[in-house]
Amino acid sequence: MTSCTLDVICQTAMGVSINAQSGENRDYVKAIHDIGNTFMYRGFRPWLYPEVIFYRTTIGKNFKANLQCIQGLTRNVMKQKKAEMASSDKNTEEMELNTNDNCALGKKRKAFLELLLELHLQDPSFTEEDVREEVDTFMFAGHDTTAMALSWSLYCLGLYPDIQKTAREELDAIFGNDPKRGVVREDLMKMKYLECVIKETLRLYPAVPMFSRECNESFTVLGHTVHPGTMCFIFAYALHRDPEVFPEPEKFDPTRFFPENSKGRHPYAYIPFSAGSRNCIGQKFAMLEMKTVLAHILRRFHITSLDQRDKVVVYPNITLRNVNPLRLHFQLR
């Protein structure tokens, strides 16, 4: 699943193909996983905060090697896109000008990386390393979180056959008996129940289980005063299990997110994509991507989860992961 979402973010946001699902760039996927583990390990060991100490340890040296692997792929993606942009003398005209025919069809959309590289070429103060840092962020945040959300969604669908059946019936009503028809935007807008399934999955298994915010004004919670400058961690995994907001919080129930059941719910009671002005910039894209992938799978397969929830042990990383692999059985319809 990670290879799938990595291919998607590179093709859509970067405009290049890296063929992760064909087995290429496996080192990148492993490096992302290892860096997440290192991040959590270091975060709870203050003596490793100073870089002069951290990079002298074995885990620090491995972190540096993994970082070089990630940045290496990013630079290759940038190099490939720059070559594509320079391959045609008419490229600039094609990006900036539209003939009447093109206007009728709509403007050609530019990939996010194209926009960054154009800005870099126009403004030298926005360096190539600045571009790389932005691309690193989008590639990491745009594939790992979505991969875990999809994995947990498939697990939950496989665990509750009645819910899976309802989701499949919705898809059959949209696509009929043609499992090979592609998914278009109009189809995605009709997947109301599947969207509720994804939302309920993210309630129980938020892709990012916790995030931080720096307090900029004093406030009191449970009798304790939090002062400006304090770094506060919001644990969405626990917040989403508040029985006052979500009765029977451990029950998997997509109907919680039906419009009539969501009415009046506090906007910060459910925050799988963080909240506020610094929330996830790609949450709408992620939802469309997850619907697309799940629709393709459910139209072709019956899914069965082989382990009950009490056998699945999660641990907080940068993303919410399971200690052991999620065991699923796929059977052709």
C-alpha atoms as one frame of an Amber mdcrd trajectory, in Angstrom:
protein
   0.000   0.000   0.000   2.907   2.323   0.751   4.294   1.792  -2.747   0.875
   2.576  -4.228   0.464   5.876  -2.385   4.079   6.826  -3.127   3.423   6.324
  -6.840   0.237   8.396  -6.562   1.813  11.401  -4.833   4.792  11.411  -7.201
   2.602  11.160 -10.294   0.049  13.745  -9.183   1.970  16.305  -7.123   5.378
  15.882  -8.736   4.354  14.893 -12.247   6.898  12.064 -12.450   6.729   8.271
 -12.267   9.023   6.437  -9.855   7.499   2.936 -10.304   7.501   2.079  -6.604
   4.897  -0.664  -7.169   7.266  -2.317  -9.642   9.859  -2.722  -6.914  11.908
   0.384  -7.528  12.899   2.731  -4.679  12.280   0.169  -1.937  15.108   1.771
   0.045  13.110   4.995   0.250  10.107   3.240   1.795  12.321   1.516   4.380
  14.132   4.772   5.155  10.821   6.538   5.842   9.825   3.779   8.271  13.194
   3.828  10.051  13.213   7.616  10.393   9.786   7.482  12.028  11.093   5.018
  14.604  14.158   7.185  15.223  12.013  10.287  15.645   9.996   8.665  18.445
  13.062   7.080  20.054  14.922  10.390  20.173  11.861  12.368  21.229  11.655
  10.563  24.570  15.417  10.745  25.276  16.391  14.380  25.936  20.081  13.510
  26.153  19.951  12.769  22.424  18.581  16.214  21.528  22.032  17.846  21.023
  23.130  16.979  17.489  26.770  16.737  18.539  25.783  13.762  20.711  23.031
  12.267  18.548  25.090  11.953  15.365  27.865  10.144  17.227  25.521   7.308
  18.182  24.712   4.321  15.987  21.074   5.336  15.680  22.158   8.863  14.744
  24.450   7.571  12.016  21.658   5.377  10.658  19.304   8.366  10.758  21.763
  10.391   8.688  22.078   7.572   6.142  18.288   7.266   5.865  17.987  11.022
   5.464  20.487  10.938   2.608  18.458   8.153   0.965  15.240  10.191   1.169
  16.877  13.370  -0.070  18.560  11.409  -2.853  15.226  10.245  -4.244  13.832
  13.758  -3.969  16.762  15.155  -5.930  16.279  12.475  -8.592  12.593  13.402
  -8.881  13.543  17.067  -9.270  16.204  16.204 -11.841  13.719  14.139 -13.848
  11.112  16.901 -13.806  13.649  19.578 -14.806  14.740  17.393 -17.734  11.122
  16.963 -18.821  10.512  20.708 -18.608  13.603  21.414 -20.712  13.021  18.643
 -23.276  10.741  20.712 -25.492  11.339  24.232 -26.806   7.589  24.759 -26.691
   7.200  23.675 -23.093   6.881  27.174 -21.653   4.297  28.174 -24.240   2.310
  25.022 -23.549   2.262  25.778 -19.833   1.435  29.471 -20.074  -0.574  29.868
 -23.297  -3.800  28.199 -24.340  -5.289  28.081 -27.789  -9.023  28.387 -28.254
  -9.249  24.607 -28.430  -7.348  24.270 -25.173  -9.639  26.818 -23.556 -12.597
  24.686 -24.531 -11.011  21.693 -22.866  -9.714  23.605 -19.854  -6.229  24.705
 -18.944  -3.459  22.181 -18.566  -2.850  21.691 -14.868   0.690  22.043 -13.594
   2.167  19.669 -11.060   3.134  21.139  -7.701   6.806  20.517  -8.473   6.518
  22.455 -11.744   5.241  25.485  -9.854   8.104  25.270  -7.363  10.723  24.943
 -10.086   9.243  27.869 -12.002   9.430  29.972  -8.841  13.038  28.865  -8.347
  13.942  29.922 -11.889  12.193  33.276 -11.494  13.545  34.040  -8.021  17.089
  32.762  -7.303  16.616  33.501  -3.585  14.256  30.509  -3.561  17.044  27.968
  -3.940  16.991  24.428  -5.238  17.467  23.214  -1.661  14.348  25.174  -0.684
  12.493  23.330  -3.434  13.856  20.012  -2.194  12.671  20.678   1.360   9.136
  21.406   0.160   9.147  18.309  -2.034  10.428  16.188   0.875   7.509  17.356
   2.991   4.885  16.630   0.344   6.311  13.239  -0.598   6.529  12.052   2.999
   3.283  13.537   4.301   1.466  12.680   1.081   2.121   8.960   1.020   2.858
   7.426   4.428  -0.208   8.775   6.218  -2.522   7.786   3.367  -0.996   4.317
   3.159  -1.684   3.680   6.845  -5.223   5.079   6.591  -5.925   2.754   3.656
  -4.453  -0.222   5.501  -6.611   0.401   8.559  -9.680   0.951   6.356  -9.179
  -2.397   4.639  -8.672  -4.044   8.021 -11.931  -2.604   9.382 -13.859  -3.511
   6.234 -12.530  -7.048   6.480 -13.539  -7.243  10.124 -17.157  -6.165   9.621
 -18.709  -7.992   6.626 -22.083  -6.217   6.923 -20.399  -2.830   6.617 -18.285
  -4.103   3.732 -21.442  -5.354   2.025 -23.145  -1.961   2.362 -20.098  -0.172
   0.963 -19.938  -2.596  -1.964 -23.646  -2.196  -2.710 -23.111   1.556  -2.922
 -20.253   1.011  -5.379 -22.296  -1.452  -7.438 -25.056   1.144  -7.701 -22.511
   3.642  -9.027 -20.529   1.397 -11.384 -23.004  -1.354 -12.249 -21.432  -4.642
 -13.296 -18.354  -3.128 -14.901 -15.402  -3.684 -12.525 -12.955  -2.298 -15.084
 -14.520   1.132 -15.497 -12.293   3.879 -14.206 -13.244   6.141 -11.324 -14.088
   9.747 -12.205 -14.715  12.700  -9.919 -18.490  12.436 -10.245 -18.280   8.859
  -8.933 -16.274   9.976  -5.904 -18.923  12.519  -4.957 -21.516   9.717  -4.814
 -19.509   7.532  -2.400 -21.233   8.829   0.724 -21.203   5.627   2.768 -17.628
   4.750   1.828 -16.576   8.207   3.009 -18.255   7.507   6.356 -16.349   4.212
   6.566 -13.072   6.059   6.029 -13.982   8.697   8.616 -14.887   6.076  11.209
 -11.625   4.261  10.493  -9.717   7.495  11.057 -11.611   8.013  14.292 -10.395
   4.713  15.714  -7.060   4.656  13.910  -6.020   8.250  13.112  -3.133   8.152
  10.660  -1.327  10.775  12.762  -2.179   9.817  16.368  -0.806  12.996  17.937
   0.469  16.409  16.950   1.791  19.465  18.751   0.917  23.133  19.029   2.766
  25.928  20.824   0.566  27.820  23.271   0.489  31.570  22.589  -1.752  32.625
  25.474  -2.477  31.330  28.963  -5.385  28.978  29.560  -6.500  26.623  32.311
  -7.369  22.961  31.855  -8.331  20.600  34.689  -7.130  23.153  37.212  -3.696
  23.549  35.648  -2.527  26.746  33.970  -0.725  26.394  30.661   1.568  29.322
  29.940   2.556  30.896  26.601   5.460  29.146  24.937   4.412  25.735  26.260
   4.441  22.955  23.682   1.139  21.081  23.911   0.583  17.624  22.447  -2.900
  16.703  21.262  -3.509  12.946  21.369  -6.180  12.422  18.713  -6.207   8.660
  19.323  -7.639   9.262  22.824  -9.692  12.341  21.922 -11.630  10.312  19.344
 -12.662   7.864  22.068 -14.515  10.370  24.252 -17.761   8.549  25.166 -19.596
  11.862  25.633 -19.057  12.619  21.951 -18.930   9.090  20.543 -21.149   6.671
  22.534 -19.707   3.146  22.627 -16.401   4.595  21.386 -14.786   1.242  20.573
 -17.664   0.218  18.303 -16.984   0.614  14.577 -20.031   2.487  13.326 -19.815
   4.537  10.096 -23.313   5.934  10.694 -21.779   8.261  13.300 -20.780  10.419
  10.348 -24.156  10.566   8.643 -25.144  14.266   8.390 -28.005  13.879  10.855
 -25.705  12.230  13.423 -22.833  14.701  13.001 -25.010  17.779  13.458 -23.971
  19.808  16.500 -20.735  17.891  17.090 -17.891  20.125  18.235 -15.563  20.769
  15.259 -12.511  19.826  17.332 -13.991  16.579  18.658 -12.815  14.797  15.509
  -9.449  15.908  14.135  -7.783  13.148  12.076  -6.173  15.801   9.885  -5.199
  18.084  12.777  -7.060  21.381  13.143  -6.715  25.111  12.928  -4.759  27.181
  10.442  -1.956  24.600  10.302  -4.120  21.586   9.583  -3.354  19.080   6.837
  -3.138  20.884   3.511  -3.824  17.668   1.602  -6.844  16.281   3.459  -9.276
  16.681   0.542  -6.812  15.073  -1.856  -6.225  12.235   0.619  -9.954  11.531
   0.913 -10.356  11.394  -2.881  -7.328   9.118  -3.167  -8.575   6.748  -0.460
 -12.024   6.534  -2.037 -10.462   5.744  -5.406  -8.192   2.993  -4.102 -10.860
   1.395  -1.905 -13.408   1.518  -4.730 -11.062  -0.367  -7.058 -10.359  -3.006
  -4.398 -13.935  -3.524  -3.191 -15.262  -3.854  -6.744 -12.926  -6.789  -7.319
 -12.418  -8.500  -3.969 -14.108  -9.738  -0.831 -11.879  -8.901   2.138 -11.541
 -10.857   5.369  -9.445  -9.751   8.338  -7.760 -12.694  10.015  -7.166 -11.082
  13.425  -9.686  -9.548  15.806  -9.023  -6.099  17.201  -7.835  -7.401  20.563
  -5.028  -9.201  18.710  -3.872  -6.097  16.859  -1.410  -4.011  18.862  -0.819
  -0.441  17.718   2.066   1.823  18.578   2.407   5.567  18.039   4.985   6.555
  15.478   4.848   9.613  13.255   1.948   7.601  11.842  -0.149   5.053  13.735
   1.291   1.633  12.982   0.650  -1.922  14.038   3.321  -3.980  15.783   2.708
  -6.990  13.534   1.489  -7.020   9.913  -2.254  -6.657   9.360  -3.296 -10.058
   8.036  -5.984  -9.828   5.354  -7.424 -12.376   2.931  -8.527 -11.206  -0.523
 -10.929 -13.322  -2.584 -11.999 -12.445  -6.117 -15.708 -11.686  -6.414
